Amino acid sequence: MPDGFNGMAKPTILVVEDEAPLLTLLRYNLEKQGFRVEEATDGQEALLRVAEARPDLILLDWMLPSLSGIEVCRQIRRKPATRDLPIIMVTARTEDQDAVRALDLGADDYITKPFAVDALLARIRALLRRSGSVPTKGTLAFLDLSMDQDAHRVTRAGRALHLGPTEYRLLEFFLQHPGRVFTREQLLDAVWGRDIHVEPRTVDVHIRRLRKAINADGELDIIRTVRSAGYALDTQDPA
């Protein structure tokens, strides 16, 4: 079983990939690590699979027949029942703007082809941990924002907030260290993990998404940007 899942039900990974050899390789390695694997070979089938039974994570190819991975991701994020479903985009595209586009449209992570299977497995484990598959205990709070770690629920001023897995883990980390400024590199190590290579600009994308999720119109922005330093959960004006 993957690290942190001993004694728990096997997490289900939906692999959406139209290249048969790669699909076979991924199934073999994922099942070897203790995951339950479902398959889809095009975008429409992927949406049907998700509607039938929500997986714990989707491994989603960018280029697919009938419906692109980007459109699949967009449609999944539109539905309340799947808006926080962890998604890793798999792509042959290597340009930074393509990666940023995938993140902006709702992917939680991305990996480019060709990739090392061990690196992909590490990303899957990290994202599943961040999505709450490994339960934690307690309640964290800052001003009118509260995080119930047992229920995996976040509220602000009495209203429920809907966060993606990475935004949830970012907020959780900030709530554990209110007022402290963290560099992008420190956030990458704490939230993504030292064994995962992610560009620092990825932090900016997820901070923007976190702000949008937790700050309603007219509310105080409690994520402070400190120029040339990083970010903090704080209400003070930058020095």
C-alpha positions in Angstrom: 0.0 0.0 0.0 1.2 3.6 -0.6 2.7 5.5 2.3 0.0 6.7 4.8 -2.8 4.3 3.6 -2.2 1.2 5.7 -5.5 -0.1 7.0 -7.5 2.2 4.8 -9.6 1.4 1.7 -7.6 1.5 -1.5 -7.7 4.9 -3.1 -9.2 4.7 -6.6 -7.2 6.4 -9.5 -9.0 7.1 -12.7 -6.4 7.0 -15.5 -7.6 8.8 -18.6 -5.2 7.9 -21.4 -5.6 6.9 -25.0 -2.1 5.4 -25.5 -2.6 1.7 -24.8 1.0 0.9 -23.8 1.2 3.8 -21.4 -2.2 2.9 -19.9 -1.0 -0.6 -19.3 2.2 0.6 -17.7 0.4 3.0 -15.4 -2.2 0.4 -14.4 0.6 -2.1 -13.6 2.6 0.4 -11.5 -0.4 1.9 -9.7 -1.8 -1.5 -8.8 1.6 -2.7 -7.6 1.5 0.3 -5.2 -1.9 -0.8 -3.8 -4.1 1.6 -5.7 -7.4 0.6 -7.4 -7.4 1.6 -11.0 -10.2 2.6 -13.3 -9.6 3.5 -17.0 -11.0 5.8 -19.7 -9.6 6.2 -23.2 -11.4 9.4 -24.2 -12.8 12.6 -22.6 -16.4 11.6 -22.8 -15.8 8.3 -21.2 -13.9 10.0 -18.4 -16.8 12.2 -17.5 -19.2 9.2 -17.5 -16.8 7.3 -15.2 -16.6 10.2 -12.8 -20.4 10.6 -12.8 -20.9 6.9 -12.1 -18.4 6.7 -9.2 -16.2 9.5 -8.0 -12.5 8.4 -7.9 -10.0 9.6 -5.3 -7.8 11.1 -8.0 -7.8 11.5 -11.8 -4.6 11.1 -13.9 -5.7 13.1 -17.0 -4.0 13.2 -20.4 -4.2 16.6 -22.1 -4.6 15.3 -25.7 -7.6 13.0 -25.9 -10.1 11.9 -28.5 -13.6 13.4 -28.5 -12.9 15.9 -25.6 -9.6 17.3 -24.5 -8.2 16.8 -21.0 -8.5 20.5 -20.5 -12.2 20.5 -21.3 -12.7 17.4 -19.0 -11.0 19.3 -16.2 -13.1 22.4 -16.8 -16.4 20.4 -16.7 -15.4 18.5 -13.6 -14.6 21.8 -11.8 -18.0 23.3 -12.8 -19.9 20.6 -10.8 -20.2 21.1 -7.0 -19.8 17.3 -6.4 -16.4 17.2 -8.1 -15.0 20.7 -7.9 -12.4 19.6 -5.3 -11.6 16.2 -7.0 -7.8 15.9 -7.3 -6.5 16.1 -10.9 -3.0 15.6 -12.2 -2.7 16.7 -15.8 -0.3 14.6 -18.0 1.0 16.4 -21.0 3.6 16.3 -23.8 3.5 20.1 -23.7 6.6 21.6 -22.1 6.0 25.3 -22.3 5.6 27.1 -19.0 2.4 28.9 -20.3 0.8 25.5 -21.0 1.5 24.3 -17.4 0.1 27.6 -16.0 -3.0 27.3 -18.2 -3.6 23.8 -16.8 -3.4 25.0 -13.3 -5.5 28.1 -14.0 -8.3 25.8 -15.4 -8.4 23.7 -12.3 -5.6 21.0 -12.4 -3.9 20.5 -9.0 -0.6 19.3 -10.6 0.9 18.4 -13.9 3.7 16.2 -15.2 5.2 16.2 -18.7 5.9 13.2 -20.9 8.1 11.3 -20.8 8.2 11.0 -17.0 9.7 8.7 -14.4 7.1 6.5 -12.9 8.6 7.0 -9.4 8.2 10.8 -9.8 4.5 10.4 -10.8 3.8 8.1 -7.9 5.3 10.6 -5.5 3.1 13.3 -6.9 0.0 11.1 -6.6 0.8 10.3 -3.0 1.5 13.9 -2.1 -1.8 15.1 -3.7 -3.8 12.3 -2.0 -2.3 13.4 1.4 -3.2 17.0 0.7 -6.8 16.0 -0.4 -7.5 14.6 3.1 -7.2 10.9 2.2 -5.1 10.6 5.4 -7.3 12.1 8.1 -6.0 14.7 10.6 -7.6 15.9 13.8 -8.5 19.3 15.2 -9.8 22.7 14.3 -7.7 25.6 13.1 -8.9 29.2 13.1 -7.9 32.7 12.1 -10.3 35.6 12.6 -13.6 34.5 11.1 -12.1 31.6 9.2 -12.2 28.1 10.5 -10.9 24.7 9.3 -12.3 21.5 10.7 -9.6 19.0 9.8 -11.7 15.9 10.8 -14.6 16.9 8.5 -12.3 18.4 5.9 -14.5 21.5 6.0 -13.6 25.2 5.8 -15.9 28.1 6.7 -15.6 31.8 6.8 -18.2 34.0 8.5 -20.5 31.0 8.6 -20.4 30.2 4.9 -18.8 27.0 3.5 -15.7 27.5 1.3 -14.9 25.1 -1.5 -11.2 24.5 -1.9 -9.1 22.3 -4.2 -6.7 19.9 -2.5 -3.7 22.1 -2.9 -5.5 25.2 -1.8 -6.7 23.3 1.3 -3.2 22.2 2.2 -1.8 25.7 1.6 -4.5 27.2 3.9 -3.9 24.5 6.5 -0.2 25.3 6.5 -0.8 29.0 6.9 -3.3 28.4 9.7 -0.7 26.4 11.5 1.7 29.4 11.3 -0.3 32.6 11.3 1.6 35.8 10.8 4.8 34.1 9.6 6.1 35.0 6.1 7.1 32.1 3.9 9.0 32.2 0.7 7.8 30.4 -2.4 10.5 27.8 -1.9 9.5 27.2 1.7 5.8 26.8 0.7 6.9 24.3 -2.1 8.8 22.2 0.4 6.0 22.3 3.0 3.0 21.8 0.7 4.3 19.9 -2.3 7.2 18.1 -0.6 10.9 18.1 -1.1 10.8 15.1 -3.5 8.5 17.0 -6.0 9.9 19.4 -8.6 7.5 22.3 -9.0 8.3 25.7 -10.4 8.0 28.6 -7.9 5.5 30.3 -10.1 3.1 27.4 -9.3 2.8 28.8 -5.8 1.5 32.2 -7.2 -1.2 30.4 -9.2 -2.5 28.5 -6.1 -2.3 31.6 -3.9 -4.5 33.4 -6.4 -6.9 30.5 -6.4 -6.9 30.4 -2.6 -7.6 34.1 -2.3 -10.5 33.8 -4.7 -12.0 31.0 -2.7 -11.7 32.5 0.8 -12.3 36.2 0.2 -15.8 37.3 -0.7 -16.5 40.8 -2.0 -15.9 43.4 0.7 -14.1 41.0 3.0 -10.6 41.5 4.3 -7.9 39.8 2.3 -6.1 37.7 4.9 -3.4 36.4 2.6 -0.7 39.0 2.6 1.9 39.4 -0.2 5.3 40.5 1.1 7.2 41.9 -1.8 10.5 40.1 -2.5 9.8 37.8 0.5 6.7 35.7 0.0 3.2 35.2 1.6 1.7 35.1 5.0 -1.7 34.6 6.7 -1.9 38.1 8.2 -3.9 41.3 8.2 -1.1 43.8 8.5 -0.1 46.0 5.6 3.2 45.2 3.9 6.1 47.0 5.5 
